[in-house]
Amino acid sequence: MRNTGLLTAALVSVALATPVAAQMSAEDQITARQGAFQFAAWNMGKIKAQAVDGDVAYNQQQMLAAANAIAAVANSGLGALFGPGTGMDQSEGTRLKPEFFEQPDKAREVAIGFAQAATKLQEVAATGDQAALAAQFGAVGKSCKACHDAFRAEK
């Protein structure tokens, strides 16, 4: 039931975001999606420092805020920012491989995996269980890696 709600929310987000993204230039779409991923990565860094590495004192409220931010990015309808002309073979400033557009089912699969893992991260962060948060952090990282391995070119 929860997965159905998540999928419905993702589809509604994409449907609502698509008209706006259609009005954006390819360069603006790239800039927007890179900003979203940088924001998610920054919040992942907070969780890593507190829940995984222990470099910073664990603060459950900060972890929940970081997890909420990551889940918001993952469920925001980012797919609308991967429009025509936004791949590395068509535009400067991106490392998005052409395979992304050639394998839409795989792209959808990794995007859904990221959304599911990030939503679970949010749920786990709300419990305050540091060990469970560290474990789910790893699952989110694996979902990020799945996309990078398939669709992101090396520098």
C-alpha positions in Angstrom: 0.0 0.0 0.0 2.8 2.4 0.9 4.6 1.7 -2.3 1.5 2.5 -4.3 1.2 5.8 -2.5 4.8 6.6 -3.1 4.5 5.8 -6.8 1.3 7.8 -7.1 3.0 10.8 -5.4 6.0 10.5 -7.7 3.8 10.4 -10.8 1.8 13.4 -9.6 5.0 15.3 -8.9 6.3 14.5 -12.4 3.0 15.5 -14.0 2.9 18.8 -12.2 6.6 19.5 -12.7 6.7 18.6 -16.4 5.0 21.8 -17.7 7.4 23.9 -15.7 10.4 22.0 -16.9 9.2 22.1 -20.4 9.5 25.9 -20.2 13.1 25.6 -18.9 16.1 25.6 -21.2 18.3 22.5 -21.2 21.0 24.5 -19.4 18.5 25.5 -16.7 17.3 21.9 -16.3 20.9 20.8 -15.8 21.6 23.5 -13.3 18.4 22.8 -11.3 19.0 19.0 -11.1 22.6 19.4 -10.2 21.6 21.8 -7.5 19.1 19.3 -6.1 21.7 16.5 -6.1 24.3 18.8 -4.4 21.7 19.6 -1.7 21.0 16.0 -1.2 24.7 15.2 -1.1 25.3 17.9 1.5 22.6 16.4 3.7 24.0 12.9 3.2 27.3 14.3 4.4 25.6 15.5 7.6 24.2 12.0 8.2 27.6 10.4 7.5 29.4 12.7 9.9 27.0 12.0 12.8 25.4 8.6 12.3 28.1 6.7 10.4 31.6 8.2 11.3 30.7 9.8 14.6 32.9 12.8 13.7 30.1 15.1 15.0 27.9 14.5 18.1 24.7 12.7 17.1 21.6 15.0 17.1 18.4 13.3 16.2 16.6 16.5 15.1 19.4 17.3 12.7 19.4 13.8 11.3 15.6 14.0 10.8 15.9 17.3 9.1 18.7 16.0 6.8 16.7 12.8 6.0 13.6 14.9 5.3 15.6 17.1 2.8 17.0 14.0 1.0 13.5 12.5 0.8 12.1 15.7 -0.5 14.7 15.8 -3.3 14.2 12.2 -4.1 10.4 12.6 -4.3 10.3 16.0 -6.0 9.7 14.9 -9.6 13.4 15.3 -10.6 12.6 13.2 -13.7 11.2 16.3 -15.3 14.6 17.9 -15.3 16.0 15.3 -17.6 14.5 16.6 -20.8 15.7 16.5 -24.4 19.1 18.1 -24.9 20.2 17.6 -21.3 22.6 14.8 -21.8 26.4 15.1 -22.2 26.2 14.3 -25.9 24.0 17.4 -26.4 25.0 19.8 -23.8 28.0 21.1 -21.9 28.3 21.0 -18.1 26.8 17.6 -17.5 28.0 14.0 -17.2 24.7 12.4 -18.0 25.4 9.6 -20.4 23.3 9.1 -23.5 22.4 5.7 -22.1 20.0 7.4 -19.7 17.7 8.3 -22.7 18.3 5.0 -24.4 17.3 2.9 -21.3 14.2 4.7 -19.9 13.0 1.6 -18.0 16.4 1.3 -16.2 16.4 5.1 -15.5 12.9 4.8 -14.0 14.0 1.8 -11.9 17.0 3.6 -10.3 14.9 6.7 -9.7 12.3 4.7 -7.9 15.0 2.9 -5.9 16.4 6.3 -4.8 12.9 7.5 -3.8 12.1 4.4 -1.9 15.5 4.3 -0.1 15.2 8.0 0.8 11.7 7.7 2.1 12.8 4.8 4.3 15.7 7.0 5.5 13.2 9.6 6.6 11.2 7.0 8.4 14.2 5.5 10.2 15.5 9.0 11.1 12.2 9.7 12.9 12.9 6.7 15.2 16.2 8.1 16.6 17.9 4.8 16.1 21.5 5.8 15.1 22.5 2.3 14.0 19.4 1.8 11.9 20.0 5.3 10.4 23.6 4.3 9.5 22.4 1.1 7.9 19.7 2.9 5.8 22.3 5.6 4.9 24.2 2.7 3.2 21.0 1.7 1.3 20.6 5.3 0.0 24.2 5.4 -1.0 23.7 2.2 -3.0 20.7 3.7 -4.8 22.9 6.7 -5.7 25.7 4.4 -6.9 23.3 2.4 -9.1 22.4 5.6 -11.0 26.0 6.8 -11.2 27.3 3.4 -12.4 24.7 3.2 -15.1 24.3 6.8 -16.2 27.1 9.1 -15.0 30.3 9.5 -17.0 33.6 9.7 -15.2 35.3 13.1 -14.9 
